[in-house]
């Protein structure tokens, strides 16, 4: 029986030594290149350099090392074909049975601030994808591993089956290869298309995350693709539906706006109430009470999200309310036990740092017959140096400025047309998604009245300009003393005049935050 052979060439060396040591103990000859070979030798594992195996040196700073007939022939020839086997013998080509390869870190490279095009191009792997594709194409005979997470399972199978893997395993590993190489090529094409401003094609390939409970309505099927579960881990409750995922994403985006302890309540992705804990103790229960008082009906079948661990005290209060989803970075043990008594309640653990990073990624939305790709909107723009953005005779007080910043961050997450009344630590009334801005204002005022909350001394935020004075006048009449809005209307002078007549302070951010 011929000696089994494994080719190993990786950039990510996590778990590599233990895996290759296992191959060596099973009798595999180990072929390797460059830094991988050095790493394995340091671990005491015998290695044959690919250059010695092929009799051909590495060239061009390592750009050419595995691109050789003796390597690719050893991967590609059909073991069951007598003609292929004869050609292999005639040309001194031995079979390579296992390939362990992962690719140059192209995506990590282009994510670095200030990376140059030349630096990015140097991280385009050529030999790695070639090896992977050759091995995966001939997976009837070759086991190909690109994910260190597969090392233990493959090694166990090799040990249990006298150095062999099953066809089922090899098929699954081959599929992972083609998913990886296609995504890798898309990342390269996308980067070059953006950096070199050429006409390109947008393509996307994502792994299956889960089949959803149903779509927007029960008669619609839906599937979730991508890495959602890396950001939001479901701890308990019913399976997620399409609308649950939208609500969870909206909740995570909203709560990421705040550094202080915060609680938000959402319904159909719209904020219904947001509260901050301000004081010496900064108790998350205080933030909840402020958010809940804005709209006591909203939590019914809604979403609660906070940016601090969910406490036992808060869990006892919230457990009395019918809620669909609760999201937090962590749940205290007793809080989790209390909430999990409701079998249908979905508890979601949010990886806050990862979510904040993900919010910088482009936004992709479907359109009839296609997709739109848009830059993300991760920052509430226009809140810096607000004292210099005042357009009215009266400047805002320090408390009004703080309240403006809070209201502006909330308004950014309310569907347009958006109006938010608030103080510096709580929402008082929210109007969302109306055809006219003055209607949103009237709804926000009505909601505050329904909740028994006074708008006297509040601030009002508008996600886009007041096109006419009517919306601002309605806010002033309700009790608002200050307003924050983008400005930019042809009627700005009339709106400013109306603010002055009502002794309101007003800031123009110069940026709008539409949300559709």
ZAMARGU-4260 file (C-alpha; in steps of 0.2 Angstrom, whole numbers, plus 5000, padded with zeros to 4 digits):
<rodrens>
0) 5000/5000/5000 | 5007/5017/4995 | 5011/5030/5008 | 4996/5042/5011 | 5001/5060/5008
5) 4995/5077/5015 | 4998/5094/5008 | 4998/5108/5021 | 4999/5127/5018 | 4990/5139/5029
10) 4990/5157/5034 | 4979/5153/5050 | 4988/5141/5060 | 4975/5139/5074 | 4975/5121/5079
15) 4987/5116/5065 | 5001/5107/5074 | 4989/5095/5084 | 4980/5090/5068 | 4996/5087/5057
20) 5004/5078/5072 | 4989/5066/5071 | 4991/5064/5052 | 5009/5060/5055 | 5005/5047/5068
25) 4993/5039/5055 | 5008/5037/5043 | 5005/5052/5032 | 5020/5060/5023 | 5018/5079/5026
30) 5021/5091/5011 | 5022/5110/5016 | 5028/5127/5011 | 5037/5142/5018 | 5031/5148/5035
35) 5019/5133/5037 | 5033/5121/5035 | 5044/5131/5048 | 5030/5131/5060 | 5027/5112/5059
40) 5046/5108/5061 | 5046/5119/5076 | 5033/5108/5083 | 5044/5093/5080 | 5034/5086/5065
45) 5044/5079/5050 | 5040/5089/5034 | 5045/5088/5016 | 5046/5105/5007 | 5036/5106/4991
50) 5051/5113/4982 | 5061/5097/4986 | 5046/5086/4982 | 5043/5094/4965 | 5062/5097/4961
55) 5056/5115/4957 | 5061/5130/4968 | 5049/5143/4974 | 5049/5158/4963 | 5045/5177/4962
60) 5044/5180/4981 | 5034/5164/4984 | 5021/5168/4971 | 5024/5152/4962 | 5027/5137/4973
65) 5013/5124/4972 | 5008/5128/4954 | 5016/5112/4948 | 5010/5096/4938 | 5016/5085/4952
70) 5005/5094/4964 | 4990/5097/4954 | 4992/5080/4945 | 4992/5072/4962 | 4976/5080/4967
75) 4966/5079/4951 | 4970/5062/4943 | 4956/5049/4945 | 4961/5035/4956 | 4948/5023/4947
80) 4955/5027/4930 | 4968/5015/4923 | 4973/5028/4910 | 4975/5041/4923 | 4985/5029/4935
85) 4997/5024/4920 | 5000/5043/4916 | 5003/5046/4935 | 5016/5032/4935 | 5024/5037/4919
90) 5027/5055/4925 | 5031/5051/4943 | 5016/5059/4950 | 5010/5052/4967 | 4993/5054/4975
95) 4990/5068/4987 | 4976/5062/4998 | 4973/5076/5010 | 4974/5095/5008 | 4974/5107/5022
100) 4974/5125/5015 | 4967/5142/5020 | 4969/5158/5011 | 4979/5174/5012 | 4969/5186/5024
105) 4963/5198/5010 | 4947/5204/5019 | 4956/5207/5035 | 4969/5217/5025 | 4957/5228/5016
110) 4948/5231/5033 | 4963/5240/5039 | 4963/5259/5039 | 4974/5267/5026 | 4978/5251/5017
115) 4984/5254/4999 | 4979/5245/4983 | 4996/5238/4981 | 4995/5230/4999 | 4978/5223/4995
120) 4983/5216/4979 | 4998/5207/4987 | 4985/5198/4998 | 4976/5190/4983 | 4980/5172/4985
125) 4983/5162/4969 | 4990/5145/4974 | 4978/5142/4989 | 4962/5143/4979 | 4970/5133/4965
130) 4974/5119/4977 | 4957/5120/4985 | 4948/5119/4969 | 4958/5105/4962 | 4956/5095/4978
135) 4937/5099/4980 | 4934/5094/4961 | 4942/5077/4965 | 4933/5075/4982 | 4929/5057/4977
140) 4947/5053/4982 | 4954/5069/4991 | 4949/5076/5008 | 4951/5095/5008 | 4950/5105/5024
145) 4950/5124/5024 | 4942/5127/5041 | 4951/5124/5057 | 4935/5120/5065 | 4934/5104/5055
150) 4951/5097/5061 | 4945/5087/5076 | 4930/5078/5067 | 4941/5074/5052 | 4955/5067/5062
155) 4943/5057/5072 | 4936/5049/5056 | 4953/5046/5049 | 4958/5037/5065 | 4942/5027/5066
160) 4943/5022/5048 | 4961/5017/5045 | 4966/5034/5037 | 4950/5036/5026 | 4936/5048/5026
165) 4918/5044/5020 | 4912/5051/5003 | 4899/5061/5013 | 4912/5070/5023 | 4922/5074/5008
170) 4907/5080/4999 | 4903/5092/5013 | 4921/5098/5014 | 4921/5101/4996 | 4905/5112/4996
175) 4913/5122/5010 | 4928/5125/4998 | 4918/5132/4984 | 4908/5143/4996 | 4924/5150/5003
180) 4933/5153/4986 | 4917/5161/4978 | 4916/5172/4993 | 4934/5176/4992 | 4933/5181/4974
185) 4918/5192/4977 | 4928/5201/4991 | 4942/5204/4979 | 4931/5209/4964 | 4920/5221/4976
190) 4936/5229/4983 | 4944/5232/4966 | 4927/5238/4958 | 4926/5251/4972 | 4944/5256/4973
195) 4947/5257/4954 | 4929/5264/4950 | 4927/5252/4936 | 4910/5245/4930 | 4907/5229/4940
200) 4894/5216/4945 | 4888/5215/4962 | 4886/5197/4969 | 4883/5190/4986 | 4884/5172/4993
205) 4880/5169/5012 | 4878/5153/5022 | 4862/5147/5028 | 4858/5154/5046 | 4841/5146/5048
210) 4824/5143/5041 | 4812/5156/5049 | 4796/5152/5057 | 4787/5161/5043 | 4788/5177/5033
215) 4780/5194/5035 | 4764/5184/5036 | 4761/5166/5041 | 4757/5161/5023 | 4774/5167/5017
220) 4790/5156/5019 | 4806/5164/5024 | 4825/5160/5026 | 4839/5169/5035 | 4856/5169/5027
225) 4872/5176/5034 | 4880/5178/5051 | 4865/5184/5061 | 4868/5172/5075 | 4885/5178/5078
230) 4878/5195/5083 | 4861/5189/5091 | 4861/5172/5100 | 4844/5165/5104 | 4843/5158/5121
235) 4825/5152/5122 | 4808/5155/5115 | 4799/5151/5099 | 4808/5151/5082 | 4811/5168/5075
240) 4800/5174/5061 | 4805/5187/5047 | 4797/5201/5057 | 4806/5196/5073 | 4823/5197/5064
245) 4819/5214/5057 | 4813/5220/5075 | 4829/5213/5083 | 4840/5221/5070 | 4831/5238/5073
250) 4832/5236/5092 | 4851/5233/5091 | 4854/5248/5080 | 4844/5259/5091 | 4851/5254/5108
255) 4869/5255/5100 | 4867/5274/5100 | 4868/5276/5119 | 4883/5274/5131 | 4872/5277/5147
260) 4861/5263/5153 | 4847/5263/5141 | 4831/5254/5137 | 4820/5255/5121 | 4803/5247/5117
265) 4800/5244/5099 | 4785/5239/5088 | 4786/5235/5070 | 4804/5242/5070 | 4798/5259/5077
270) 4804/5265/5094 | 4789/5268/5105 | 4798/5273/5121 | 4817/5276/5125 | 4824/5280/5142
275) 4841/5283/5150 | 4847/5280/5167 | 4854/5296/5174 | 4861/5298/5192 | 4873/5291/5204
280) 4867/5273/5202 | 4862/5273/5184 | 4850/5258/5187 | 4843/5250/5171 | 4826/5249/5180
285) 4825/5268/5180 | 4828/5268/5161 | 4814/5255/5159 | 4802/5265/5168 | 4805/5280/5158
290) 4803/5270/5142 | 4788/5261/5147 | 4779/5277/5153 | 4780/5284/5135 | 4768/5271/5129
295) 4761/5257/5140 | 4753/5248/5126 | 4768/5247/5115 | 4777/5232/5124 | 4762/5221/5121
300) 4769/5209/5108 | 4783/5221/5105 | 4802/5221/5108 | 4812/5227/5123 | 4830/5230/5121
305) 4843/5236/5133 | 4862/5240/5133 | 4866/5233/5150 | 4863/5215/5158 | 4845/5211/5161
310) 4843/5211/5180 | 4832/5200/5191 | 4823/5216/5197 | 4818/5221/5179 | 4814/5204/5174
315) 4801/5203/5188 | 4792/5218/5181 | 4793/5214/5163 | 4787/5196/5165 | 4770/5203/5170
320) 4769/5210/5152 | 4766/5200/5136 | 4781/5203/5126 | 4788/5195/5110 | 4807/5198/5111
325) 4819/5204/5124 | 4837/5208/5119 | 4851/5212/5131 | 4870/5209/5131 | 4868/5197/5145
330) 4854/5191/5157 | 4857/5188/5176 | 4855/5170/5180 | 4839/5173/5190 | 4832/5185/5177
335) 4834/5172/5164 | 4825/5159/5175 | 4811/5171/5177 | 4809/5175/5159 | 4811/5158/5153
340) 4795/5153/5162 | 4786/5160/5147 | 4790/5147/5134 | 4786/5158/5119 | 4796/5173/5124
345) 4811/5175/5114 | 4827/5179/5124 | 4841/5186/5113 | 4859/5189/5119 | 4867/5203/5109
350) 4885/5204/5105 | 4886/5223/5107 | 4903/5226/5101 | 4901/5215/5085 | 4884/5224/5082
355) 4892/5241/5082 | 4905/5235/5070 | 4892/5227/5059 | 4882/5244/5058 | 4896/5251/5047
360) 4893/5238/5034 | 4883/5243/5018 | 4864/5241/5018 | 4857/5230/5005 | 4838/5230/5000
365) 4828/5222/4987 | 4820/5231/4973 | 4809/5224/4959 | 4821/5214/4948 | 4836/5219/4958
370) 4846/5225/4973 | 4851/5242/4980 | 4867/5244/4990 | 4869/5259/5001 | 4882/5266/5013
375) 4876/5263/5031 | 4870/5277/5042 | 4879/5273/5059 | 4881/5290/5067 | 4868/5303/5071
380) 4876/5317/5061 | 4876/5336/5066 | 4877/5334/5085 | 4895/5341/5086 | 4897/5359/5091
385) 4878/5362/5092 | 4881/5379/5100 | 4887/5385/5083 | 4872/5377/5074 | 4859/5388/5082
390) 4848/5398/5070 | 4836/5407/5082 | 4837/5422/5092 | 4837/5412/5108 | 4851/5399/5111
395) 4846/5383/5119 | 4850/5380/5137 | 4862/5366/5143 | 4848/5355/5147 | 4839/5358/5130
400) 4855/5354/5121 | 4857/5338/5130 | 4839/5334/5126 | 4841/5338/5108 | 4855/5326/5106
405) 4845/5312/5114 | 4829/5316/5104 | 4840/5317/5088 | 4847/5299/5091 | 4830/5292/5093
410) 4822/5301/5078 | 4835/5293/5067 | 4827/5276/5071 | 4809/5282/5068 | 4801/5279/5051
415) 4799/5295/5041 | 4791/5306/5043 | 4798/5306/5061 | 4794/5317/5076 | 4801/5314/5093
420) 4797/5324/5109 | 4809/5321/5123 | 4818/5328/5138 | 4836/5324/5140 | 4833/5306/5147
425) 4816/5300/5140 | 4804/5301/5126 | 4788/5309/5129 | 4779/5307/5112 | 4783/5299/5095
430) 4775/5301/5078 | 4780/5289/5064 | 4778/5285/5046 | 4765/5298/5041 | 4762/5306/5024
435) 4764/5324/5031 | 4776/5330/5045 | 4762/5340/5054 | 4752/5324/5055 | 4767/5315/5064
440) 4768/5330/5076 | 4750/5329/5080 | 4751/5310/5083 | 4766/5312/5094 | 4756/5325/5104
445) 4741/5314/5106 | 4752/5299/5111 | 4760/5310/5125 | 4742/5315/5131 | 4736/5297/5131
450) 4751/5293/5142 | 4748/5307/5153 | 4764/5315/5150 | 4767/5334/5149 | 4776/5341/5134
455) 4779/5358/5143 | 4798/5362/5142 | 4801/5347/5130 | 4812/5347/5114 | 4806/5341/5098
460) 4816/5332/5084 | 4812/5330/5066 | 4821/5318/5055 | 4820/5330/5040 | 4816/5348/5038
465) 4800/5356/5043 | 4794/5361/5025 | 4782/5374/5033 | 4780/5382/5050 | 4764/5372/5054
470) 4773/5357/5061 | 4784/5368/5072 | 4770/5378/5078 | 4760/5363/5083 | 4775/5357/5093
475) 4777/5374/5101 | 4758/5375/5105 | 4760/5358/5114 | 4774/5365/5125 | 4791/5361/5116
480) 4803/5375/5120 | 4817/5369/5108 | 4819/5360/5091 | 4832/5351/5082 | 4830/5348/5063
485) 4841/5347/5047 | 4835/5363/5039 | 4836/5365/5021 | 4818/5370/5017 | 4814/5385/5005
490) 4803/5390/5019 | 4817/5390/5032 | 4816/5408/5036 | 4797/5406/5039 | 4801/5392/5051
495) 4814/5401/5060 | 4803/5416/5062 | 4789/5405/5069 | 4802/5398/5082 | 4807/5416/5087
500) 4789/5421/5089 | 4786/5406/5101 | 4803/5410/5110 | 4810/5393/5104 | 4828/5388/5102
505) 4832/5379/5086 | 4847/5370/5079 | 4850/5365/5061 | 4860/5349/5060 | 4863/5351/5041
510) 4860/5332/5040 | 4844/5322/5038 | 4841/5304/5044 | 4826/5297/5033 | 4822/5279/5037
515) 4810/5270/5025
</rodrens>
